[in-house]
Amino acid sequence: MSQKNSAQYHAQNIQRMLSDLIQHVREDVGKVQEPKFQALLETSAEVLNGLRTAYEHYEKKSEPAFA
């Protein structure tokens, strides 16, 4: 099986993309003045971080569901 067909490869790639998106969203908080949108951006970053953590747990098999 090639690396590009492995779940590990895709999990790492998605984690990288989520990290980039989290950084972008957090940077945008300082670029807008509307408090409700700032709150939405902060919430988005937290949700994305949770999703990234789930991929990490999958990759490390650190949760019983992924063992």
SVG drawing of the C-alpha trace seen along z (x, -y; Angstrom):
<svg xmlns="http://www.w3.org/2000/svg" viewBox="-23 -47 27 49">
<polyline fill="none" stroke="black" stroke-width="0.4" points="0.0,0.0 1.4,-3.4 1.9,-6.1 -0.9,-8.2 -3.3,-5.4 -2.6,-5.0 -4.9,-6.3 -1.9,-7.6 -0.8,-9.8 -4.3,-11.3 -4.7,-11.8 -1.4,-13.7 -2.4,-15.8 -5.7,-16.7 -4.1,-17.7 -1.7,-20.0 -4.6,-21.6 -6.6,-22.0 -3.6,-23.6 -3.3,-26.1 -7.0,-26.9 -6.9,-27.4 -4.0,-29.8 -5.8,-31.7 -9.1,-31.9 -7.3,-33.1 -5.4,-35.8 -8.7,-37.0 -10.1,-37.7 -7.7,-40.7 -8.7,-41.9 -12.4,-42.4 -14.1,-44.8 -17.5,-43.1 -17.7,-41.3 -20.2,-38.7 -18.1,-37.7 -15.0,-37.6 -16.8,-35.3 -17.7,-33.1 -14.1,-33.0 -12.9,-32.0 -15.6,-29.3 -14.6,-28.0 -10.9,-27.8 -11.9,-25.8 -14.1,-23.4 -11.4,-22.9 -8.8,-22.3 -11.1,-19.6 -11.3,-18.0 -7.5,-18.2 -7.1,-16.5 -9.4,-13.7 -7.2,-13.0 -4.2,-13.1 -5.8,-10.5 -6.6,-8.3 -3.0,-8.6 -1.6,-7.7 -4.3,-5.2 -4.6,-6.9 -8.4,-6.5 -10.0,-3.1 -12.2,-3.7 -9.1,-4.0 -7.0,-1.2"/>
</svg>
